Structure formats: C-alpha cells, structure tokens
Amino acid sequence: MYSCIDCKKSFTRSDNLRRHQRDSCTPANGDGPPTSKRQRLTPPALPTLQTCVCCNLTIASDQMNVHRRTLQHRTNACVQYGKGVKIVNTAFKCRIVSYRVDSENHHMDYPTFFNEIKQKVVKLLEEVLDIHKCMKVNMEVFGRYSLQTKDLSDIKSFNSPNEVIDQSNDLDVVYSSFADSLTVKAAEFQDRDSGWTIEKILYLEVNINKYSPFGGSSYIKLPRFIGLKKSVVNVLNQDQCCFAWAVTSALYPASQKLNEISSYPHFSTVLNVAGMEFPVKLKDIPKFEVMNDCSINVYGLENVFKNGRIEYEVVGPLHYSKRRLNSHVNLLIITDDSGNSHYCWIKDLSRLVSSQISARGHKKYFCDGCLLYFDNERTLLRHQLNDCNHISTTTPFTNFRVDKFGKRVPENILKFENIEKQLRVPFVVYADFESILKPVHTNEPNPANSYTNRTYLHEPYAFSYLIKCSFDDSISKFVLYRGMLMTPITTLSERQLEDVERRRVVVLQDIMVQPPAAPPAAPPAAAPFHHRG
C-alpha cells in the first residue's frame, strides 16, 4: 500500500499515488490545489474588434476576412475606374483584379444586357491585355430574383470557367462565348422549377488574373539521380536563353566539357531566333520548329512518393512535335522551388527512363514518331519501316505533302499517324441507361398542315456504369441505380451479375404493370419499354 503524506489517502499502486499528488491532492490544512482531477482552464480572452472603414461596421478580428468577401463590403469598396466600370478589389500587386461593369438601363433579359455592356467589357480586356500580354479571365453576372410564393427576394449569380486570353484572341468572339455561357446558366436556373423570377440584372464582374505560361529561365542544377545517369546535357548558361542553348548542344554536340557554353557556337549564329521571346514558352515551340526546320519533344519531371521518400519521374511529352524531321531534339524541362524552369538536352532517352519502365536494367529503344519502345534496335527499325505511320489508303488526289517524319509523300496516300490512340488508357468508363416508353396523349393534328405526332415519352428509370482500371482491377468499380436504391459493387462474379440481371427484369415487370384507367371502349395495353442493352 502507498499513502499520501498530505491527505493520508491510500493507493495500491505508486503511479496512482503520483497522479493523485500531482492533480487532485488537497493537504489536510486546506492549502494547495483544489480537489479535482482536472484544473479549470482560464476562459479565452474576448476577441479584439476592428472597424471596416468601407462599411462603417465593427467586427471581430477573426471574422474580418469573411466580411470582406460579402457582397455588401465588395459593393462599398468599389473604386471608379471608368464610365460604367469599377474596381472591386485587387491582390498581389494588381496581378489579380476584379472589375464590375454596370448597365445604365433596367434589364430583365440577359442577351440585351450583354449587348449593351459589350463595348465596355471588350475595351477593358484590351487595356488589361496591353499590360499583362496573357491573362486568365472569368466572368460572373449578378441579378436580383424574387420568390413570390414565399415573398422572398435574393441576389443570385452565375459564373463562367476560366479562359486563357492572349493577344492572338479575337476579344469579340471571347466575350460572346462568355455571354452565351452565362445566358444558358441563367436560363437553366429558371427552368428548374425553382419558382425564382428575375426582377433586375444588376451588373457583371470580370475577374482577371495575370497568366505566365510555363517557360524556361536561367541555369538550374540537375537533380542528383539524373546527373548520375549521364543522359542529360545541362548547359551552364547565364542568360534567359536556355532553350536555344539546349537545342544548340543537341545539333552541334561537343566531345568534351559538355556543360560549358564555350564548347558550342553561339546559338544566334546557328539558329534562327528572329522574333522569339526568351524565355521560350511551350506554346512558342511550333514557331521555332518551322523557322529552324527541326522537330522537338519536351519532357518534364514529376515528384512521386515511393517507399517512404520523394522520387522523380520523367513524364510527358509536355510538347509533342506533329512531325518528326531529320533534325530531331528531345528536351527536358526542370523547375526549382521558386517556380523557375530550365531546358536541357536529353542525350540518351533510353538511359533516362528505362528504370521507370522495367526493373531489368536493359536498354530500351524509343520511336520518336509514336513514343513506343522496343527491346532491341532491330525491332525498332522494323517498326519504323513497316508499322509506324504505314496504315494507309489511296485517294484521287495527286499533290505532295510532308509527313510526320519530314518526307515528301503523295497526298493521295493517307496514313494512320495517331499511334498514341492505340495505347492503353488507365481508366475506361462504360455506362448505360434504361428507360420506359410512356404513351403521350395529344390533340388530333390538322391534316392540312405538316406535323410531328408525339406518341411516346422516354422516361429514364435506371442506369449503371463500370469504371475499369487497366493496371489495378481492385479499384475498378461497378454502380447500379434503380429508383431510390444505389448499389455500389466493387467486384462481381458471374453468378452475382446473373442475379443483378434477374432482379432488373423483375423490376421491369413491376413497372410495366400499371392499373387500368377509366374503362374505355377498348382497354389500353401496358406501356412498352425500351431496353438498351
């Protein structure tokens, strides 16, 4: 037995005694902590208050960010930008800006509203495009709706997905696309039997984000595992022209000091880079290919977590040349923690990626035309001569064209060039709907005019879909839906599938049985059903 020297309580275990002395012991003289297993914590301090200067409201500090996102604050914080255009808010030194475009008239029709403000929005996009050169844009339209059955009024909004816009886009076409998308969403909202009716279209908000596409920058050191493979040449450039240096190192390979600029001629003397902007973006590579009569594939690196650690895998191609020319270059683009990117020349693609394909360690031979790989050079050569791009047919034309490999071939011989379409995809979805054909009763049409008589209405009552995984069947999934019952099935045996089909037939028979209507001259037959198997 163990006794507490302060309160004289006894315990059978020493750890219980220590816990008692630490948490709940009250000495006999009344001094010390109160008798309780847990001491009361002091109540949290009251939150500090802040005043919103735009709305003149006092709000708790932890709720200030929520308040700034409300429609009331956004309206009060607007700053006039131009006639009928206001700036709602900005972020990241105006890289992200929201503009509000108002209409001078009262509108209840979305097409009319969009036509009136079209010039304002297009002019706004032109001004911002002159600054950013490339941007992501989405739009959101706001309207006041009323629900007469409950005497309610509320502001509803409909937004569009982001779209990348650069100086090559026709802004009139872009705006029409946004307007059509928002008009369709607003019409669908009112067609869903919601009961809401439009009172007034308030304004359109245009959200613009500065967009910087993936582009190469100055020198970045290769990851260690790639450097050890000796399969990539990384030229140590000090400018923003890493793309040009990587292509130069591939077209004019050096015998020593492969990473030094001094081992290669200056790219401006051997490449046509007139009008090219550096760092080169992926979308500008086709222009470079045409100017220099060469084809380029670009691959990237991706972080994956394997065996408790982060590893790198080569992925891509991020850019795939539409036709392979005699001068062909494979590039690798790498990034650092700051988001900068850098191009390198892949000297040996097999050595770089063979370990990802097979653990045997043997060399793989890649076809640059379709990216298939083979175990030996002889098989690769036979594929290039007989298989790759050699599925053809003859047409009456007699002109010549340049094929994927840069050869002049007759235009009347059409070849299958999309070999990648034959590659197995990781997931395939098979889906099917079942529907009932219900009779439709209509008025007798006028035989003097042309007409279409509707006799049956398709009414879906069940569906199923199968998600099939090509590399791991355990994550394949089959789902069957009938009425209010959802039956997810991960794996089904043949007997289970037969049982599902038998139950489906029973359900169909139950649905077909309908009580007869008021007795007519001739009793109607049961409604037929349509089965798409």
MARFISE-623293 format. One record per residue (C-alpha): x, y, z; residue number from 0. Coordinates in Angstrom, 1 decimal. Layout:
ATOM      xx      yy      zz  resi
ATOM       X       Y       Z   NUM
...
REM end
This chain:
ATOM      xx      yy      zz  resi
ATOM     0.0     0.0     0.0     0
ATOM     1.1     3.6    -0.7     1
ATOM    -0.1     6.5     1.4     2
ATOM    -0.2    10.2     0.6     3
ATOM     1.6    12.1     3.3     4
ATOM    -0.6    15.2     2.8     5
ATOM    -4.1    13.8     2.8     6
ATOM    -3.5    10.3     4.2     7
ATOM    -5.2     8.5     1.3     8
ATOM    -4.0     5.1     0.4     9
ATOM    -3.3     3.6    -3.0    10
ATOM    -2.3     0.1    -4.2    11
ATOM     0.0     1.4    -7.0    12
ATOM     2.7     4.0    -6.9    13
ATOM     1.7     5.6   -10.2    14
ATOM    -1.8     6.2    -8.9    15
ATOM    -0.3     7.9    -5.9    16
ATOM     1.9    10.2    -8.0    17
ATOM    -1.1    11.1   -10.2    18
ATOM    -3.2    11.9    -7.1    19
ATOM    -0.4    14.1    -5.7    20
ATOM     0.0    15.9    -9.0    21
ATOM    -3.6    16.5    -9.9    22
ATOM    -6.1    16.2    -7.0    23
ATOM    -4.4    16.1    -3.6    24
ATOM    -5.7    18.6    -1.0    25
ATOM    -3.5    18.9     2.1    26
ATOM    -5.1    18.4     5.5    27
ATOM    -4.5    22.1     6.4    28
ATOM    -6.6    23.2     3.4    29
ATOM    -3.6    24.7     1.5    30
ATOM    -2.8    23.6    -2.1    31
ATOM    -4.8    23.0    -5.2    32
ATOM    -8.5    22.1    -5.1    33
ATOM    -9.6    18.5    -5.1    34
ATOM   -10.3    17.8    -8.8    35
ATOM    -8.8    15.6   -11.4    36
ATOM    -8.6    18.5   -13.9    37
ATOM    -7.8    22.1   -13.1    38
ATOM   -10.1    24.6   -14.7    39
ATOM    -8.6    26.5   -17.6    40
ATOM    -8.9    30.2   -17.7    41
ATOM   -11.6    31.3   -20.2    42
ATOM   -10.3    32.5   -23.5    43
ATOM    -9.8    36.2   -24.0    44
ATOM   -12.5    38.1   -25.8    45
ATOM   -11.7    38.6   -29.5    46
ATOM   -10.5    42.0   -30.5    47
ATOM   -12.7    44.2   -32.6    48
ATOM   -11.9    46.0   -35.8    49
ATOM   -13.8    48.6   -37.8    50
ATOM   -14.4    48.3   -41.5    51
ATOM   -13.8    51.8   -42.9    52
ATOM   -15.8    50.9   -46.1    53
ATOM   -18.9    49.6   -44.4    54
ATOM   -18.5    51.5   -41.1    55
ATOM   -19.1    48.3   -39.1    56
ATOM   -17.3    47.0   -36.0    57
ATOM   -16.5    43.3   -36.5    58
ATOM   -14.4    40.7   -34.6    59
ATOM   -10.9    40.4   -36.0    60
ATOM   -11.3    36.7   -36.8    61
ATOM   -14.4    37.5   -38.9    62
ATOM   -12.9    40.4   -40.9    63
ATOM   -11.8    38.2   -43.8    64
ATOM   -15.2    36.7   -44.0    65
ATOM   -16.8    40.1   -44.0    66
ATOM   -14.5    41.3   -46.9    67
ATOM   -15.9    38.5   -49.1    68
ATOM   -19.5    39.6   -48.6    69
ATOM   -21.5    41.3   -51.3    70
ATOM   -22.1    44.3   -49.0    71
ATOM   -18.4    45.0   -48.5    72
ATOM   -17.5    44.4   -52.1    73
ATOM   -20.1    47.0   -53.2    74
ATOM   -19.0    49.6   -50.6    75
ATOM   -15.3    49.1   -51.5    76
ATOM   -15.7    49.7   -55.3    77
ATOM   -13.4    52.4   -56.8    78
ATOM   -14.3    54.1   -60.0    79
ATOM   -12.2    53.0   -63.0    80
ATOM   -14.1    54.4   -65.9    81
ATOM   -17.5    55.2   -67.2    82
ATOM   -19.7    52.3   -66.0    83
ATOM   -16.6    50.3   -64.8    84
ATOM   -15.4    50.0   -61.2    85
ATOM   -12.6    48.1   -59.5    86
ATOM   -13.9    45.8   -56.8    87
ATOM   -10.7    44.6   -55.2    88
ATOM    -7.1    43.8   -56.1    89
ATOM    -4.4    41.4   -54.9    90
ATOM    -0.8    40.5   -55.4    91
ATOM     0.2    44.0   -56.7    92
ATOM    -2.7    44.0   -59.2    93
ATOM    -1.9    40.7   -60.7    94
ATOM    -5.4    39.7   -59.7    95
ATOM    -8.1    42.3   -60.2    96
ATOM   -11.9    42.2   -60.2    97
ATOM   -13.9    44.7   -62.2    98
ATOM   -17.6    45.5   -62.1    99
ATOM   -19.4    46.6   -65.2   100
ATOM   -22.8    48.3   -64.7   101
ATOM   -25.6    49.0   -67.2   102
ATOM   -27.3    52.4   -67.4   103
ATOM   -30.7    50.8   -68.1   104
ATOM   -33.0    48.4   -66.3   105
ATOM   -32.8    45.0   -67.9   106
ATOM   -34.6    41.7   -67.3   107
ATOM   -33.3    40.0   -70.4   108
ATOM   -29.7    38.7   -70.4   109
ATOM   -28.9    38.9   -74.1   110
ATOM   -30.0    42.5   -74.2   111
ATOM   -27.9    43.3   -71.1   112
ATOM   -24.8    41.6   -72.5   113
ATOM   -25.2    43.5   -75.8   114
ATOM   -25.4    46.9   -74.1   115
ATOM   -22.2    46.4   -72.0   116
ATOM   -20.2    44.6   -74.7   117
ATOM   -18.1    47.6   -75.7   118
ATOM   -17.2    48.4   -72.1   119
ATOM   -16.0    44.9   -71.4   120
ATOM   -14.1    44.5   -74.7   121
ATOM   -12.3    47.8   -74.1   122
ATOM   -11.5    46.8   -70.6   123
ATOM   -10.0    43.5   -71.8   124
ATOM    -7.9    45.3   -74.4   125
ATOM    -6.5    47.7   -71.8   126
ATOM    -5.5    44.9   -69.4   127
ATOM    -4.2    42.8   -72.2   128
ATOM    -1.8    45.6   -73.2   129
ATOM    -0.3    45.4   -69.7   130
ATOM    -0.2    41.6   -69.0   131
ATOM     0.1    40.2   -72.6   132
ATOM    -1.5    37.0   -71.3   133
ATOM    -4.2    36.5   -68.7   134
ATOM    -6.9    34.2   -67.3   135
ATOM   -10.4    35.6   -67.3   136
ATOM   -13.7    34.5   -65.9   137
ATOM   -17.0    36.4   -65.6   138
ATOM   -19.9    36.4   -63.1   139
ATOM   -23.3    38.0   -63.7   140
ATOM   -25.5    39.1   -60.7   141
ATOM   -29.2    39.5   -60.7   142
ATOM   -32.0    40.2   -58.2   143
ATOM   -34.6    37.4   -58.1   144
ATOM   -37.9    37.1   -56.2   145
ATOM   -39.8    34.1   -55.0   146
ATOM   -43.4    35.2   -55.0   147
ATOM   -44.8    32.1   -53.3   148
ATOM   -42.8    33.0   -50.1   149
ATOM   -42.4    36.7   -50.6   150
ATOM   -38.6    36.5   -50.7   151
ATOM   -36.0    38.4   -52.6   152
ATOM   -32.4    37.5   -53.1   153
ATOM   -29.3    38.2   -55.3   154
ATOM   -28.3    35.2   -57.5   155
ATOM   -25.1    34.9   -59.5   156
ATOM   -23.8    32.7   -62.3   157
ATOM   -20.2    32.4   -63.2   158
ATOM   -18.1    31.0   -66.1   159
ATOM   -15.0    28.9   -66.1   160
ATOM   -11.5    30.5   -66.6   161
ATOM   -10.3    31.0   -70.1   162
ATOM    -6.7    31.9   -71.1   163
ATOM    -6.6    35.0   -73.4   164
ATOM    -3.6    36.4   -75.2   165
ATOM    -3.0    39.0   -77.9   166
ATOM    -3.9    36.4   -80.6   167
ATOM    -7.5    36.1   -79.4   168
ATOM   -10.5    37.9   -81.0   169
ATOM   -12.0    39.6   -78.0   170
ATOM   -15.4    40.0   -79.6   171
ATOM   -15.6    36.2   -80.0   172
ATOM   -14.3    35.7   -76.5   173
ATOM   -16.9    38.0   -75.0   174
ATOM   -19.7    36.3   -77.0   175
ATOM   -18.6    32.9   -75.7   176
ATOM   -18.7    34.2   -72.1   177
ATOM   -22.1    35.8   -72.6   178
ATOM   -23.6    32.7   -74.2   179
ATOM   -22.4    30.6   -71.3   180
ATOM   -23.8    32.8   -68.6   181
ATOM   -27.1    33.2   -70.5   182
ATOM   -27.5    29.4   -70.7   183
ATOM   -26.8    29.0   -67.0   184
ATOM   -29.3    31.7   -66.0   185
ATOM   -32.0    30.1   -68.3   186
ATOM   -31.3    26.7   -66.8   187
ATOM   -31.8    28.1   -63.3   188
ATOM   -35.2    29.4   -64.1   189
ATOM   -36.2    26.2   -66.0   190
ATOM   -35.5    24.0   -63.0   191
ATOM   -39.0    24.8   -61.5   192
ATOM   -37.3    26.8   -58.8   193
ATOM   -40.0    29.5   -58.7   194
ATOM   -37.5    32.3   -58.8   195
ATOM   -38.2    35.1   -61.3   196
ATOM   -35.8    37.8   -62.4   197
ATOM   -36.5    41.4   -61.2   198
ATOM   -33.4    43.1   -62.5   199
ATOM   -30.0    42.2   -63.9   200
ATOM   -27.6    44.2   -61.6   201
ATOM   -24.0    44.0   -63.0   202
ATOM   -21.2    41.8   -64.5   203
ATOM   -18.0    41.2   -62.7   204
ATOM   -14.9    40.4   -64.7   205
ATOM   -12.1    38.7   -62.8   206
ATOM    -8.7    38.9   -64.4   207
ATOM    -5.5    37.0   -63.3   208
ATOM    -2.1    37.7   -64.9   209
ATOM    -1.1    34.4   -66.5   210
ATOM     2.6    33.4   -67.0   211
ATOM     2.7    30.2   -69.1   212
ATOM     5.4    27.6   -68.5   213
ATOM     8.7    29.0   -69.8   214
ATOM    12.4    28.4   -69.4   215
ATOM    14.7    30.6   -67.4   216
ATOM    18.4    30.7   -66.3   217
ATOM    20.5    27.8   -65.2   218
ATOM    19.2    25.2   -62.7   219
ATOM    21.2    22.3   -61.5   220
ATOM    20.0    18.8   -62.4   221
ATOM    18.7    16.6   -59.7   222
ATOM    21.4    14.2   -58.4   223
ATOM    19.8    11.0   -59.7   224
ATOM    19.6    12.4   -63.3   225
ATOM    23.1    13.8   -63.2   226
ATOM    24.4    10.3   -62.2   227
ATOM    22.8     8.7   -65.3   228
ATOM    24.9    10.9   -67.7   229
ATOM    22.0    11.0   -70.0   230
ATOM    21.2    14.8   -70.0   231
ATOM    23.4    17.7   -71.1   232
ATOM    22.8    20.8   -69.0   233
ATOM    24.5    23.8   -70.5   234
ATOM    25.6    26.3   -67.8   235
ATOM    24.1    29.5   -69.3   236
ATOM    23.9    32.8   -67.5   237
ATOM    21.1    34.3   -69.6   238
ATOM    17.4    33.5   -70.2   239
ATOM    18.2    31.6   -73.4   240
ATOM    18.5    28.1   -72.0   241
ATOM    16.1    26.7   -74.7   242
ATOM    18.4    28.0   -77.5   243
ATOM    21.5    26.6   -75.8   244
ATOM    19.9    23.2   -75.2   245
ATOM    18.9    22.9   -78.9   246
ATOM    22.4    24.1   -80.0   247
ATOM    24.0    21.4   -77.8   248
ATOM    21.9    18.8   -79.5   249
ATOM    22.5    19.9   -83.1   250
ATOM    26.2    20.6   -82.5   251
ATOM    27.3    18.1   -79.9   252
ATOM    30.7    18.7   -78.1   253
ATOM    33.3    16.0   -77.4   254
ATOM    34.3    17.4   -74.0   255
ATOM    33.2    19.8   -71.4   256
ATOM    29.6    19.2   -72.4   257
ATOM    28.1    21.6   -69.9   258
ATOM    30.3    24.6   -70.8   259
ATOM    29.0    27.3   -73.2   260
ATOM    32.5    27.7   -74.7   261
ATOM    32.1    24.2   -76.2   262
ATOM    29.4    25.3   -78.5   263
ATOM    28.9    28.0   -81.2   264
ATOM    26.7    30.9   -80.1   265
ATOM    23.1    30.0   -80.7   266
ATOM    22.4    33.3   -82.6   267
ATOM    24.9    32.2   -85.3   268
ATOM    23.4    28.7   -86.0   269
ATOM    19.7    29.1   -85.1   270
ATOM    17.0    31.4   -86.5   271
ATOM    15.5    33.1   -83.4   272
ATOM    14.2    36.3   -85.0   273
ATOM    11.0    37.4   -83.2   274
ATOM    11.4    34.8   -80.5   275
ATOM    10.8    35.9   -76.9   276
ATOM    13.1    34.4   -74.2   277
ATOM    12.4    32.5   -72.0   278
ATOM    10.7    30.4   -74.6   279
ATOM     7.2    29.1   -73.7   280
ATOM     5.9    25.7   -74.7   281
ATOM     3.3    27.3   -77.0   282
ATOM     6.0    29.1   -79.0   283
ATOM     8.0    25.9   -79.8   284
ATOM     6.0    25.1   -83.0   285
ATOM     7.0    28.5   -84.4   286
ATOM    10.7    27.7   -83.6   287
ATOM    10.3    24.3   -85.3   288
ATOM     9.1    25.9   -88.6   289
ATOM    11.8    28.6   -88.5   290
ATOM    14.7    26.1   -88.0   291
ATOM    13.4    23.0   -89.8   292
ATOM    13.7    20.7   -86.8   293
ATOM    11.3    18.8   -84.6   294
ATOM    11.3    19.0   -80.8   295
ATOM     9.7    16.9   -78.0   296
ATOM     9.8    18.3   -74.4   297
ATOM     9.5    16.1   -71.3   298
ATOM     9.1    17.1   -67.7   299
ATOM     9.8    15.9   -64.1   300
ATOM     7.2    15.0   -61.6   301
ATOM     7.6    14.3   -57.8   302
ATOM     6.2    11.0   -56.6   303
ATOM     6.2     9.5   -53.1   304
ATOM     7.5     5.9   -53.2   305
ATOM     8.9     3.7   -50.4   306
ATOM     8.7     6.4   -47.8   307
ATOM    10.6     9.0   -49.8   308
ATOM    10.1    11.5   -52.6   309
ATOM    11.4    10.4   -56.0   310
ATOM    11.4    12.0   -59.5   311
ATOM     9.8    10.5   -62.6   312
ATOM    10.1    11.7   -66.2   313
ATOM     6.7    12.5   -67.6   314
ATOM     5.4    13.8   -70.9   315
ATOM     5.8    14.7   -73.5   316
ATOM     4.7    18.2   -72.5   317
ATOM     5.2    19.2   -76.1   318
ATOM     5.0    16.6   -78.9   319
ATOM     6.0    17.5   -82.4   320
ATOM     3.4    16.9   -85.0   321
ATOM     6.0    15.5   -87.4   322
ATOM     9.5    14.1   -86.9   323
ATOM    12.2    15.7   -89.1   324
ATOM    15.8    14.7   -89.7   325
ATOM    16.9    17.2   -87.1   326
ATOM    15.1    16.0   -84.0   327
ATOM    15.8    17.1   -80.4   328
ATOM    14.4    15.7   -77.1   329
ATOM    14.4    18.3   -74.3   330
ATOM    13.9    18.0   -70.5   331
ATOM    12.4    20.9   -68.6   332
ATOM    13.1    21.1   -64.9   333
ATOM    11.9    23.6   -62.2   334
ATOM    13.2    24.8   -58.9   335
ATOM    11.4    25.7   -55.6   336
ATOM    10.9    29.3   -56.8   337
ATOM     8.9    28.2   -59.9   338
ATOM    11.7    29.0   -62.4   339
ATOM    12.2    26.5   -65.2   340
ATOM    15.1    25.4   -67.4   341
ATOM    15.6    23.4   -70.6   342
ATOM    18.2    20.7   -71.0   343
ATOM    19.1    18.3   -73.9   344
ATOM    18.2    14.6   -73.4   345
ATOM    21.3    13.0   -74.9   346
ATOM    20.0     9.4   -74.2   347
ATOM    16.3     9.0   -73.6   348
ATOM    16.6     5.2   -73.0   349
ATOM    19.2     5.7   -70.2   350
ATOM    17.0     8.4   -68.7   351
ATOM    13.7     6.5   -68.5   352
ATOM    14.4     2.8   -68.8   353
ATOM    14.4     2.3   -65.0   354
ATOM    10.8     3.6   -64.9   355
ATOM     9.6     1.1   -67.5   356
ATOM    11.4    -2.1   -66.3   357
ATOM    13.5    -3.2   -63.4   358
ATOM    15.6    -5.4   -65.6   359
ATOM    18.1    -2.6   -66.4   360
ATOM    18.2    -3.3   -70.1   361
ATOM    18.3    -0.6   -72.7   362
ATOM    15.1     0.5   -74.4   363
ATOM    14.8     1.7   -78.0   364
ATOM    12.3     4.5   -78.4   365
ATOM    10.5     5.5   -81.6   366
ATOM    10.4     9.3   -81.8   367
ATOM     7.5     9.1   -84.2   368
ATOM     5.0     7.4   -81.8   369
ATOM     6.9     7.1   -78.5   370
ATOM     6.6     3.3   -78.4   371
ATOM     9.7     1.5   -77.1   372
ATOM    11.3    -1.9   -78.0   373
ATOM    13.9    -4.2   -76.5   374
ATOM    16.3    -4.1   -79.5   375
ATOM    17.3    -1.9   -82.4   376
ATOM    16.2    -4.4   -85.0   377
ATOM    12.6    -4.4   -83.7   378
ATOM    12.6    -0.6   -83.6   379
ATOM    13.8    -0.4   -87.2   380
ATOM    11.2    -2.9   -88.4   381
ATOM     8.5    -0.9   -86.6   382
ATOM     9.7     2.4   -88.2   383
ATOM     9.8     0.8   -91.7   384
ATOM     6.6    -1.2   -91.7   385
ATOM     4.3    -0.2   -88.8   386
ATOM     4.7     3.3   -87.7   387
ATOM     2.6     5.6   -89.9   388
ATOM     2.2     2.9   -92.6   389
ATOM    -1.5     2.1   -92.3   390
ATOM    -2.7     3.8   -95.5   391
ATOM    -5.3     4.2   -98.1   392
ATOM    -5.4     5.8  -101.6   393
ATOM    -7.5     8.8  -102.7   394
ATOM    -7.7    10.5  -106.1   395
ATOM    -5.5    13.5  -105.2   396
ATOM    -2.1    13.8  -106.8   397
ATOM    -0.4    16.5  -104.8   398
ATOM     2.5    16.1  -102.4   399
ATOM     2.7    16.8   -98.6   400
ATOM     5.3    16.5   -95.8   401
ATOM     4.6    13.6   -93.4   402
ATOM     5.4    13.3   -89.7   403
ATOM     9.0    12.3   -90.5   404
ATOM     9.7    15.2   -92.8   405
ATOM     9.5    13.2   -96.0   406
ATOM     7.6    14.3   -99.2   407
ATOM     4.9    11.7   -99.8   408
ATOM     1.9    11.7  -102.2   409
ATOM    -1.1    13.3  -100.7   410
ATOM    -3.3    10.6  -102.2   411
ATOM    -1.8     8.0   -99.8   412
ATOM    -3.4     8.7   -96.3   413
ATOM    -1.5     7.1   -93.4   414
ATOM    -2.6     6.4   -89.9   415
ATOM    -0.4     8.7   -87.8   416
ATOM    -2.1     8.8   -84.4   417
ATOM    -0.4     5.7   -83.0   418
ATOM    -0.9     7.1   -79.5   419
ATOM    -4.6     6.4   -79.9   420
ATOM    -3.8     2.7   -79.8   421
ATOM    -2.1     2.9   -76.4   422
ATOM    -4.0     1.5   -73.4   423
ATOM    -5.5     4.2   -71.2   424
ATOM    -5.5     3.8   -67.4   425
ATOM    -9.3     4.1   -66.9   426
ATOM   -12.3     3.4   -69.1   427
ATOM   -16.0     4.1   -68.2   428
ATOM   -18.8     2.1   -69.6   429
ATOM   -22.3     3.5   -68.9   430
ATOM   -25.9     2.6   -69.9   431
ATOM   -29.4     4.0   -69.2   432
ATOM   -32.7     2.2   -69.1   433
ATOM   -35.9     4.0   -70.0   434
ATOM   -39.7     3.5   -70.2   435
ATOM   -41.7     4.5   -73.2   436
ATOM   -44.8     6.1   -71.7   437
ATOM   -47.7     6.9   -74.1   438
ATOM   -48.3    10.6   -74.8   439
ATOM   -51.9    11.8   -75.4   440
ATOM   -52.1    14.8   -77.7   441
ATOM   -54.8    16.6   -79.7   442
ATOM   -55.7    15.4   -83.1   443
ATOM   -53.4    17.3   -85.6   444
ATOM   -54.6    19.3   -88.5   445
ATOM   -54.2    17.1   -91.6   446
ATOM   -53.9    20.1   -93.9   447
ATOM   -50.6    21.1   -92.3   448
ATOM   -47.3    19.2   -91.8   449
ATOM   -47.0    17.9   -88.3   450
ATOM   -45.0    15.6   -86.0   451
ATOM   -47.1    13.5   -83.7   452
ATOM   -45.5    12.6   -80.4   453
ATOM   -46.7     9.1   -79.3   454
ATOM   -44.3     8.1   -76.5   455
ATOM   -42.1     9.8   -74.0   456
ATOM   -38.7     8.3   -72.9   457
ATOM   -38.6     8.3   -69.1   458
ATOM   -35.3     7.0   -67.6   459
ATOM   -35.7     4.9   -64.5   460
ATOM   -32.3     3.1   -64.1   461
ATOM   -28.7     3.4   -65.1   462
ATOM   -25.4     1.6   -64.4   463
ATOM   -21.7     2.3   -65.1   464
ATOM   -18.5     0.4   -64.8   465
ATOM   -15.1     2.2   -64.2   466
ATOM   -12.5    -0.3   -65.4   467
ATOM    -8.8     0.2   -64.4   468
ATOM    -6.2    -1.3   -66.7   469
ATOM    -3.4    -1.6   -64.2   470
ATOM    -5.2    -2.5   -60.9   471
ATOM    -8.5    -4.3   -61.0   472
ATOM    -9.0    -3.9   -57.3   473
ATOM   -10.0    -0.2   -57.8   474
ATOM   -12.4    -1.0   -60.6   475
ATOM   -16.0    -0.1   -59.7   476
ATOM   -19.5    -1.1   -60.8   477
ATOM   -22.5     1.0   -59.8   478
ATOM   -26.2     0.2   -60.4   479
ATOM   -29.0     2.6   -59.8   480
ATOM   -32.7     1.7   -59.8   481
ATOM   -35.2     4.3   -58.4   482
ATOM   -34.0     5.3   -54.9   483
ATOM   -31.6     2.3   -54.4   484
ATOM   -27.9     2.8   -55.2   485
ATOM   -26.0    -0.4   -55.2   486
ATOM   -22.2     0.0   -55.4   487
ATOM   -20.4    -3.2   -56.3   488
ATOM   -16.6    -3.3   -56.4   489
ATOM   -16.2    -6.8   -57.9   490
ATOM   -19.0    -9.0   -59.3   491
ATOM   -18.8   -12.7   -60.0   492
ATOM   -20.8   -14.2   -62.9   493
ATOM   -23.4   -15.5   -60.5   494
ATOM   -23.8   -12.1   -58.9   495
ATOM   -24.2   -10.5   -62.4   496
ATOM   -26.9   -13.0   -63.3   497
ATOM   -28.7   -12.2   -60.0   498
ATOM   -28.5    -8.5   -60.8   499
ATOM   -29.9    -9.0   -64.2   500
ATOM   -32.7   -11.2   -62.8   501
ATOM   -33.7    -8.6   -60.3   502
ATOM   -33.6    -5.9   -63.0   503
ATOM   -36.0    -8.0   -65.1   504
ATOM   -38.3    -8.3   -62.1   505
ATOM   -38.3    -4.5   -61.6   506
ATOM   -39.1    -4.0   -65.3   507
ATOM   -42.1    -6.3   -65.0   508
ATOM   -43.3    -4.5   -61.9   509
ATOM   -43.0    -1.2   -63.7   510
ATOM   -44.9    -2.5   -66.7   511
ATOM   -47.8    -3.5   -64.6   512
ATOM   -50.0    -0.3   -64.4   513
ATOM   -53.5     0.0   -63.1   514
ATOM   -56.1     0.4   -65.9   515
ATOM   -57.6     3.9   -66.4   516
ATOM   -61.3     4.6   -66.6   517
ATOM   -62.8     1.8   -68.8   518
ATOM   -62.7     3.0   -72.4   519
ATOM   -64.1     1.3   -75.4   520
ATOM   -61.0    -0.9   -75.6   521
ATOM   -58.7    -1.4   -72.6   522
ATOM   -55.2     0.1   -73.3   523
ATOM   -52.3    -2.2   -73.4   524
ATOM   -49.4    -2.0   -71.0   525
ATOM   -46.9     0.7   -71.8   526
ATOM   -44.0    -0.8   -73.8   527
ATOM   -40.4    -0.2   -72.6   528
ATOM   -37.2     0.5   -74.4   529
ATOM   -34.2    -1.6   -73.4   530
ATOM   -30.7    -0.5   -74.5   531
ATOM   -28.6    -3.5   -73.6   532
REM end
